[in-house]
Amino acid sequence: MPPLLNRNIPSKPTFSEEASTLNQDIGFSIDDIIGTSQEIKQLKKQVVRIANSPSTVFIHGETGTGKGLIAKALHYESNRKEMPFISVNCSSIPESLFESELFGYEEGAFTGARKQGKPGKFELADGGTIFLDEVSEIPLNIQRNFAYLMAA
């Protein structure tokens, strides 16, 4: 049986490789969310209605309920659709790397840092959308940085 997906994806993409794949989901639309229940129809209407809002949107739901799909729909229905959509699974980032992964770092910031530094996920998402999945897993000491960031 042939593989369902045959891509050569490097395990550690460089910045240019990462940046070039940011918009790989272009073409995604609200119609890609399937369902015919009244709740799904209402949710789709809400997504379209708020997609161009400059406000931060909090999507709440249990694991596996499609929060990521709703985030993508919000992004691709908005005027930011040509800009990056960055999805971050907060539960997969070790606490010791959380800050540098999300906010990046400068050259020489710590032992083992890349010589040229590394942009964080927020910088990569600039002008677009960042989706923080499993946000409840963010270490408490990092949450205050989000308060400053969201207020800016």
FILUM-749114 format. One record per residue (C-alpha): residue in one letter; x, z negated, y. Coordinates in pm, whole numbers, padded with zeros to 5 digits, always signed. Each point is the difference from the previous one (the first is absolute). Last residue first. Example, Ala and Ser with C-alpha at 12.3 -4.5 7.8 and 13.67 -1.06 7.14 Angstrom:
% FILUM-749114
s+01367-00714-00106
a-00137-00066-00344
END
This chain:
% FILUM-749114
a+00061-02359+04596
a-00243-00259-00142
m+00025+00145-00350
l+00380-00025+00007
y+00007-00356+00129
a-00249-00117-00267
f+00189+00204-00258
n+00320-00187+00078
r-00192-00325-00057
q-00086+00120-00350
i+00366+00020-00100
n+00040-00379-00050
l-00323-00003-00200
p+00133+00249-00256
i-00219+00311-00029
e-00193-00014-00328
s-00337-00012+00176
v+00075+00350+00124
e-00057+00139-00349
d+00007+00352+00148
l+00138+00047+00350
f-00110+00345+00117
i+00202+00137+00292
t-00153+00277+00205
g+00142+00259+00238
g+00170-00008+00338
d+00293-00197-00141
a-00038-00024-00379
l+00374+00031-00065
e+00067-00272+00258
f-00251-00232-00169
k+00154+00075-00340
g+00341-00105+00122
p+00279+00229+00110
k+00333-00049-00176
g+00348-00069+00129
q+00270+00266+00030
k+00253-00185-00218
r-00269-00110-00241
a-00015-00377-00030
g+00195-00159-00288
t+00091-00312+00194
f-00242-00045+00289
a-00092+00157+00335
g+00312+00218-00009
e-00185+00315+00112
e-00344-00085+00132
y-00301-00106-00203
g-00351+00105-00093
f-00327-00175+00094
l-00198+00026-00323
e+00278+00029-00255
s+00241-00223+00195
e-00260-00276+00034
f-00110+00008-00361
l+00341+00014-00162
s+00046-00370-00087
e-00370-00034-00080
p+00026+00267-00271
i-00222+00302+00071
s-00249+00100-00271
s-00285-00226+00119
c+00000+00165+00343
n-00092+00341-00141
v+00075+00215+00303
s-00180+00326+00079
i+00130+00212+00285
f-00215+00278+00148
p+00213+00204+00237
m-00141+00208+00289
e-00206+00317-00035
k-00310-00205-00085
r+00033-00218+00310
n-00313+00150+00164
s-00197-00171-00274
e-00174+00115-00319
y+00336+00009-00180
h+00088-00357+00095
l-00338-00158-00071
a-00022+00191-00329
k+00348-00118-00097
a-00096-00363+00072
i-00325+00045-00197
l+00195+00139-00293
g+00244-00291+00016
k-00284-00253-00004
g-00139+00167-00311
t-00152-00288-00199
g+00298-00045-00233
t+00103-00346+00118
e-00289-00177+00170
g-00112+00093+00347
h+00076-00036+00368
i+00096+00277+00240
f+00117-00135+00336
v+00010+00265+00273
t+00230-00026+00302
s-00165+00157+00302
p+00091+00334+00159
s-00335+00138-00122
n+00013+00359-00115
a-00106-00075-00358
i-00279-00243+00098
r-00307+00223-00042
v+00143+00210-00284
v+00087-00312-00199
q-00339-00158+00074
k-00183+00309-00127
k+00209-00005-00318
l-00085-00367-00052
q-00372+00071+00039
k+00014+00276-00263
i+00199-00228-00230
e-00255-00283+00039
q-00296+00237-00046
s+00145+00105-00335
t+00123+00355-00047
g+00366-00050-00074
i+00323+00190+00033
i+00258-00041+00273
d+00163+00342+00033
d-00274+00091+00249
i+00157-00239+00252
s+00292+00238+00013
f+00346+00051-00143
g+00149+00333+00104
i+00328-00148+00109
d+00106-00242-00275
q+00370+00087+00019
n+00014-00116+00361
l+00285-00247-00035
t+00200+00220-00235
s+00250+00133+00257
a+00063-00348+00139
e+00096-00138-00340
e+00235+00291-00071
s+00157-00037+00346
f+00038-00378-00045
t+00154+00044-00345
p-00216-00044-00306
k+00091-00264-00257
s-00147+00084-00342
p+00013+00372+00067
i-00323+00183-00084
n+00033+00297-00232
r-00359+00099-00051
n-00196+00095-00309
l-00338-00164-00001
l-00247+00018-00286
p+00281+00053-00252
p-00053+00275-00255
m-00150-00095-00341
END
